[in-house]
Amino acid sequence: MLQMTPPPLETAPLEPVSMTSLDKQAPDKKAPDTATAVTAKSGSTFYWPMRLLPASKRAAMFAIYAFCRCIDDIADEPGEPAAKRAALDAWRRDIRDLYIGGAPNGPLTAALKGAIERYSLPRAELEALIDGMAMDVAGEESGSGGMQAPDLDTLRLYCRRVAGAVGMLAIRVFDRADPATERFALALGEALQLTNILRDLAEDAELGRLYLPRELLLAAGIDGNDPDAVLAHPALPRACEALAALAETRFAEARSAIAGQARGSLWAATAMMVLYHRLLKRLRAAGWRDLTARVRVGRRESAWVAVRCMLGIPPAA
Ligand SMILES: CC(C)=CCC/C(C)=C/CC/C(C)=C/COP(=O)(O)OP(=O)(O)O
């Protein structure tokens, strides 16, 4: 087996970035561009697979990622639901304008425009992302925190929008949009989002959210949708295991959709798959008892997995 040392992590200090005013910042030639700064500052598990891509693909993925962060923050940060919906609608207008030839209104929309034009990104997928974030806002006026024990179909729709759409955009950046790669992108998007949901149960409960689907809760003997009550229920591990099993199924579907065909820049998607599959395995091993325990994939590990995948020697999940 080839032995390698993980690459040094990027340590250059980055200026804090205000997520709500991204597109109002004046350009600064010395600072990293906005999409790069947002992505680097995020500490994302997926930073290194994106960072190691060739420059134009990296720029496109950073633009997509920064857009996701921006609309996600609109849904997550404190604020009135009506104001959040208005902010998401403003993004809908910005996206529409980019597709009908309008000028970008700031650095992030400029980065998105570059990615859209270079990789023919479908407008419907960018709009699907906004629709997905809006699902986190809907219902807040009635005192609920948006998603609370949705039915399985609603959860899958949510995953399709907030993660499947990223996959459908990413495969175009990776120059692969054939049906098998689309199946891969959708299965992987769902696998990643379900894993993310299982890791962030406690954090989401603080926002009044509970993404565990009603059917799996009921099958485990949990009847209710109050996040704190459900997370304290003794049968919670059964529901989590059932959702983890569903995530495993999606990982397996993703792997088989591109078996032997992970050519070109699709290595970056393979790295994302390995990283989050490792995370899922660690969550299952931890056993869903202490939801505040930090189960994660570190940045060094993320860089190492990304380098291995880039070199065509992906490590085991
Ligand atoms: C073909 C292809 C590339 C498919 C995958 C699509 C994809 C990357 C979907 C994103 C799903 C997800 C859980 C994002 C969380 O990112 P985060 O940065 O918040 O994650 P973190 O909290 O673990 O850092």
The ligand as a Gaussian input file, in Angstrom:
#p B3LYP/6-31G(d) Opt

LIG

0 1
 C      -22.589000      13.876000      -6.767000
 C      -22.422000      14.516000      -5.449000
 C      -21.218000      15.341000      -5.245000
 C      -23.360000      14.332000      -4.516000
 C      -23.317000      14.892000      -3.151000
 C      -24.135000      16.133000      -3.001000
 C      -23.844000      16.841000      -1.707000
 C      -22.443000      17.225000      -1.402000
 C      -24.875000      17.132000      -0.888000
 C      -24.706000      17.869000       0.379000
 C      -25.348000      17.131000       1.558000
 C      -24.902000      17.571000       2.915000
 C      -25.194000      16.652000       4.023000
 C      -24.300000      18.740000       3.142000
 C      -23.786000      19.187000       4.462000
 O      -22.624000      19.954000       4.221000
 P      -21.803000      20.569000       5.442000
 O      -20.677000      21.336000       4.863000
 O      -22.719000      21.326000       6.358000
 O      -21.301000      19.267000       6.168000
 P      -20.604000      19.166000       7.625000
 O      -21.602000      19.714000       8.608000
 O      -20.337000      17.686000       7.811000
 O      -19.356000      19.960000       7.577000

